[in-house]
Amino acid sequence: MADEQLEKFRSSIDNIDAALILMLAERFKITQEVGAYKAKVGLPPADPERENRQIARLAKLAAEANLDPAFSEKFLRFVIAEVIRHHERTSESS
């Protein structure tokens, strides 16, 4: 016998998870274009100043949303590392 309330919660979580995946896919689509552009114009794959600004901006946003800023930083650093890895591959193939 399934708990109806629990199923509603889980359904909402499933929808949010799907939205997160689609948002990440869109983000990576754009960052791949950024990587191609950087390779074309000779810019380095990483931009530490921008990354630090983004981390600070999103940590503030996380705190305002009652999300642990340390978690948001870890998550964003993970995403940034993956983006840089893609940019480096793009630079190497150019």
C-alpha positions in Angstrom: 0.0 0.0 0.0 1.6 3.2 -1.2 1.5 6.4 0.9 -0.3 8.9 -1.3 1.5 11.9 0.2 4.9 10.4 -0.2 4.1 9.6 -3.9 3.1 13.2 -4.4 6.4 14.4 -2.9 8.4 11.9 -5.0 6.5 12.9 -8.2 7.5 16.5 -7.5 11.1 15.5 -6.9 11.1 13.5 -10.1 9.9 16.5 -12.1 12.5 18.8 -10.5 15.3 16.3 -11.2 14.2 16.1 -14.9 14.1 19.9 -15.1 17.7 20.0 -13.6 19.0 17.6 -16.2 17.4 19.6 -19.0 18.8 22.9 -17.6 22.2 21.4 -17.3 22.0 20.1 -20.9 21.1 23.6 -22.1 23.9 25.1 -20.0 26.5 22.7 -21.5 25.2 23.4 -25.0 25.9 27.1 -24.5 29.3 26.5 -22.8 30.3 24.3 -25.7 29.7 27.2 -28.0 31.8 29.4 -25.6 34.6 26.8 -25.8 34.5 26.8 -29.6 34.6 30.6 -29.6 37.5 30.7 -27.1 39.4 28.2 -29.2 38.7 30.2 -32.4 39.9 33.5 -30.9 42.8 32.0 -28.8 41.4 32.6 -25.4 42.3 30.2 -22.5 39.8 27.5 -21.6 39.5 28.8 -18.0 38.6 32.2 -16.7 39.3 32.1 -12.9 38.1 35.7 -12.3 34.7 35.0 -13.9 34.5 31.7 -12.1 35.1 33.3 -8.7 32.5 36.0 -9.4 30.0 33.4 -10.4 30.7 31.3 -7.3 30.3 34.3 -5.0 27.1 35.4 -6.8 25.6 32.0 -6.6 26.7 31.5 -3.0 24.8 34.7 -2.1 21.8 33.5 -4.0 21.9 30.1 -2.3 22.1 31.7 1.1 19.0 33.9 0.3 17.2 30.7 -0.9 18.1 28.8 2.4 20.4 26.5 0.5 23.8 25.8 2.0 26.3 28.1 0.1 29.0 25.5 0.6 26.9 23.0 -1.3 26.2 25.5 -4.1 30.0 26.2 -4.4 30.9 22.5 -4.6 28.2 22.0 -7.2 29.2 25.0 -9.3 32.9 24.1 -9.1 32.0 20.6 -10.3 30.1 22.1 -13.3 32.9 24.5 -14.0 35.5 21.8 -14.0 33.5 19.8 -16.5 33.1 22.9 -18.7 36.8 23.6 -18.6 37.5 19.9 -19.5 35.2 20.4 -22.6 36.9 23.7 -23.5 40.4 22.1 -23.2 39.3 19.3 -25.6 37.9 21.9 -28.0 41.2 23.9 -27.8 43.3 20.7 -28.5 41.2 19.8 -31.5 41.6 23.3 -33.1 
